[in-house]
């Protein structure tokens, strides 16, 4: 299923989740799709995808931003790489060795299906060390290559009059950035999943009206439901598992 399709009868957004798709059709066309348990048995995890596409195609439309807002310029994307210094690399290598041993043992005993949670947790911990080892080790006092690179590239962007949305999937990472940004006199705003709905809208309006240079946003909280037209630059501090989620956040 293609991301960001819309059910024509309800106008409700849908992403890559067949359970969510079933719920939308159960609301708009009750009984059209099989009962929920049978539906998941037949179509979950990409099974019989072509059959499902044929069933739902008459009721779906896909709108691309390029179709409805042709005046927007093309996005310019740049990927920057940060090389870990010795101390950060030492932490990463030590945790990698530890996780390799524990995950391998789990895989041998339980197989991939029974070990998915532990594999995902191990990968997430390694990703956090790449962002900043303090996300995993509170006692770490060395540098974070990625954070230092961010502090190098931000000032020229802001000095040239650009306004920035900065996304991270880790709210603690956003909190670690804040003291450095304050020390550089960069005016920031902040939003995460705990921000109340009314405050989310107020923050969005204030930013779009020109308040703040940099908006720190947790990816899951800010990737949907907001229109942040006050920025012309987006930084993803850490990549998300699904690139479509990043694209949706950028397009916001």
ABEGO torsion letter per residue (X at the ends): XBBGBBBAAAGBBBBBBAAAAAAAAAAABBGABBBAAAAAAAABGGBGAAAAAAAAAAABBBBBAAAABAABBBBBBBBBBBBBBAAAAAAAAAAAAAAAAAAAAAAAAAEAAAAAAAAAAAAAAAAAAAABAAAABAABABBBAAAAAAAAAAAAAAAAGBBBBBBBABAAAAAAAAAAAAAAGBBBBBBBAABBAAAAAAAAAAAAAGBEABBBBBAAAAABGBBBAABABBBBABBBABAAAAAAAAAX
